[in-house]
Structures are given as structure tokens and as C-alpha cells.
């Protein structure tokens, strides 16, 4: 090994102090092994081909930094690739709750498709979301049926024989101060809303 080669490798190793130690050692050892069995003239010619140590060091540092950025980029993108966009669960829940009112049938079906296509919910969440969506019509029935019965009974009383006796078509629970149907409606509605909140939180937890 000539003095020129030793000086070249020493300068190169010093310039690569900020590089990865393993890569630095591999590069220096590789050049040393390559020039170990050649004549001084051939070694000098090879060093001229490699170029100035500063240029070699800059090239290696650029390659290692580029590789580090390329390796870090997929890691940063992984959560968004494996999950859904931030707006996705909100739009899905809106379609499942009021989509059928805004666009009858189609809005509700679109919500179901988005629910089952989501990557941020497990199968359990999707089954629960489908059950909650089916509970919506039940809530409408519980909210409107007693009033519909009461209105029908009132019309029947007016068009009847004029008797002031209580209408037998009105269920006793409707006439009670706190009818059973109202209690059932409040309980089911509260559970329905809590279910949607749970689904939204579950999706955000998986993101």
C-alpha cells in the first residue's frame, strides 16, 4: 500500500465521519482491498478514476440520505394507506342516519356500502352499524305510531254518534302521563345515538 493510497483513504474516512459507520467501513475496506495487490502506478490510476475523496464522500452521503428518506416515507404514509380518510366515517354515519331521508333508499344503501367498504372498522363494527341503521325505521315507528292512533281515534269520535265515552281504540298507555311507548322510544333512541358515537370513536381509534 503506497503513501498516496493511505492518505487518500484516511481523507475519505475523515470526510465520511457523518455517514453510517458500516457503509463507511465497507467503502474504505473495499478500496483498500482493491488496491492492495496492484502496482503504485496502477493504484494512482485507479484513485484518479475514483476522483477526489470529497466528491466520493458527497456521493455516498447523498445516496445514504436518499435511501433513508425513501425508507421513512412509507412508514409515515402507512396509517393513511391502511385506514380511511378523516371525512369517511362522518359521511358514512350521516348516510346511515339521515341519508335515507334526504335521498330515500339510495342514501341508506350508499351508507351501507361505505360502511362495509371501510378499512377502519372491524367486522363487529360493520355488523353493529348495519343493526343501528335498521333501528332507524323502528324509531320512526315508535315516534309516529301512537300519534297516528290518537289522531285516528279523535276523528272517529267526531264522526261517531256523539257519545262522550272514552274511545276504545286509544290504548291505555297513550292516555297515561308517562306512556310506555314514550319510555321505550327514549331508551331506544339513546342507545341508537350512543351506538353511532361508539362507532365513530372506534374508527378514530384504528386510524
C-alpha positions in Angstrom: 0.0 0.0 0.0 1.5 3.3 -1.1 1.6 6.5 0.9 -0.7 8.1 -1.7 -3.3 5.3 -1.1 -3.1 5.6 2.7 -3.5 9.4 2.5 -6.5 9.0 0.2 -8.3 6.5 2.4 -7.5 8.5 5.5 -9.0 11.6 4.0 -12.0 9.7 2.6 -12.7 8.1 6.0 -12.5 11.5 7.7 -14.9 13.1 5.2 -17.3 10.2 5.8 -17.4 10.7 9.6 -21.1 11.6 9.3 -22.0 8.6 7.2 -23.3 5.3 8.5 -20.3 3.5 10.2 -21.0 0.2 8.5 -21.2 1.8 5.0 -18.1 3.9 5.6 -16.1 0.9 6.7 -17.3 -1.2 3.7 -16.3 1.5 1.2 -12.9 2.2 2.7 -12.1 -1.5 3.1 -13.3 -2.2 -0.4 -11.0 0.4 -1.9 -8.1 -0.8 0.2 -8.6 -4.4 -0.8 -8.9 -3.4 -4.5 -5.6 -1.5 -4.4 -3.7 -3.9 -2.2 -2.3 -6.1 -4.9 -1.6 -3.6 -7.6 1.5 -1.5 -8.5 1.8 2.1 -7.3 1.2 3.3 -10.8 -2.0 1.2 -11.2 -3.1 2.4 -7.7 -2.6 6.0 -8.7 -4.5 5.5 -11.9 -7.4 3.8 -10.0 -7.5 6.7 -7.5 -7.7 9.2 -10.4 -10.7 7.2 -11.7 -12.4 7.3 -8.4 -11.9 11.1 -8.2 -11.3 13.5 -5.4 -12.1 12.0 -1.9 -14.5 14.9 -1.3 -16.6 14.0 -4.4 -16.7 10.3 -3.4 -17.8 11.3 0.1 -20.5 13.6 -1.1 -21.9 11.0 -3.5 -22.1 8.3 -0.7 -23.7 10.7 1.7 -26.3 11.7 -0.9 -27.1 8.1 -1.6 -27.5 7.2 2.1 -29.6 10.2 2.9 -31.9 9.5 -0.1 -32.3 5.9 0.9 -33.2 7.0 4.5 -35.9 9.4 3.2 -37.3 6.7 0.9 -37.4 4.2 3.8 -39.1 6.7 6.1 -41.7 7.9 3.6 -43.8 4.6 3.5 -43.7 4.4 7.3 -45.3 7.9 7.5 -47.9 7.0 4.9 -48.7 3.6 6.3 -51.5 4.9 8.7 -53.4 6.6 5.8 -52.9 3.7 3.4 -54.2 1.2 5.9 -57.1 3.4 7.1 -59.7 5.8 5.7 -59.7 9.5 5.1 -60.8 11.7 8.0 -64.1 12.5 6.4 -65.0 8.9 5.5 -66.6 7.8 8.8 -68.5 11.0 9.2 -70.1 10.8 5.8 -70.8 7.1 6.3 -72.7 7.8 9.5 -74.6 10.7 8.0 -75.8 8.5 5.2 -76.8 5.7 7.5 -78.8 8.0 9.8 -80.3 10.7 7.6 -79.3 9.6 4.1 -82.5 7.6 3.6 -84.5 10.8 4.4 -82.6 13.1 2.1 -82.4 10.5 -0.7 -84.9 7.7 0.0 -83.4 4.2 -0.1 -80.4 5.2 -2.2 -78.8 7.3 0.6 -79.2 4.5 3.1 -77.8 1.9 0.7 -74.8 4.2 -0.1 -74.2 4.4 3.6 -74.2 0.6 3.9 -71.8 0.2 1.0 -69.4 2.7 2.6 -69.7 1.0 5.9 -68.7 -2.4 4.6 -66.0 -1.0 2.4 -64.4 0.9 5.2 -60.9 -0.2 6.3 -61.1 1.5 9.7 -63.9 -0.8 11.1 -63.7 -4.4 12.0 -66.5 -6.9 11.1 -68.0 -6.4 14.5 -68.3 -2.7 13.9 -69.9 -3.2 10.5 -72.5 -5.6 11.8 -73.3 -3.2 14.6 -73.6 -0.3 12.1 -76.0 -2.3 10.0 -78.1 -3.1 13.0 -78.1 0.5 14.0 -79.2 1.5 10.5 -82.1 -1.0 10.7 -83.1 0.5 14.0 -83.8 3.9 12.4 -87.2 2.9 10.9 -88.1 1.3 14.3 -87.5 4.7 15.9 -89.7 6.4 13.3 -92.4 3.9 14.0 -92.2 4.3 17.8 -92.3 8.1 17.4 -95.2 8.3 14.9 -97.5 5.4 15.6 -99.0 6.5 18.9 -99.8 9.9 17.5 -101.3 8.3 14.4 -103.5 6.1 16.5 -104.6 9.1 18.7 -105.4 11.2 15.6 -107.5 8.3 14.1 -109.3 7.9 17.4 -110.1 11.6 17.5 -111.5 11.6 14.0 -113.6 8.5 14.9 -115.0 10.3 18.0 -116.0 13.4 16.0 -117.7 11.4 13.2 -119.4 8.9 15.6 -122.7 9.1 17.4 -121.6 11.9 19.6 -121.1 9.7 22.7 -118.7 11.2 25.2 -117.4 7.8 26.4 -113.7 7.1 26.0 -112.7 5.8 22.6 -111.8 2.1 22.9 -109.3 2.4 20.1 -106.9 4.5 22.1 -104.5 2.3 24.0 -104.4 3.0 27.7 -100.6 3.5 27.5 -101.2 6.5 25.3 -103.5 8.2 27.8 -101.1 7.7 30.7 -99.0 10.6 31.9 -95.8 8.7 31.0 -96.8 6.1 28.4 -94.8 3.0 28.0 -94.2 3.7 24.3 -92.5 7.0 25.2 -90.2 5.3 27.7 -89.3 2.7 25.1 -88.7 5.4 22.4 -86.4 7.4 24.7 -84.4 4.3 25.7 -84.1 3.0 22.1 -83.2 6.5 20.8 -80.5 7.0 23.5 -79.0 3.6 22.7 -79.1 4.4 19.0 -77.2 7.6 19.4 -74.7 6.0 21.7 -74.1 3.3 19.2 -73.2 5.8 16.5 -70.9 7.6 18.8 -69.2 4.3 19.7 -68.7 3.5 16.0 -67.2 6.9 15.3 -64.8 6.6 18.3 -63.9 3.0 17.3 -62.9 4.2 13.8 -60.8 7.1 15.0 -59.0 4.7 17.4 -58.0 2.4 14.5 -56.6 5.3 12.3 
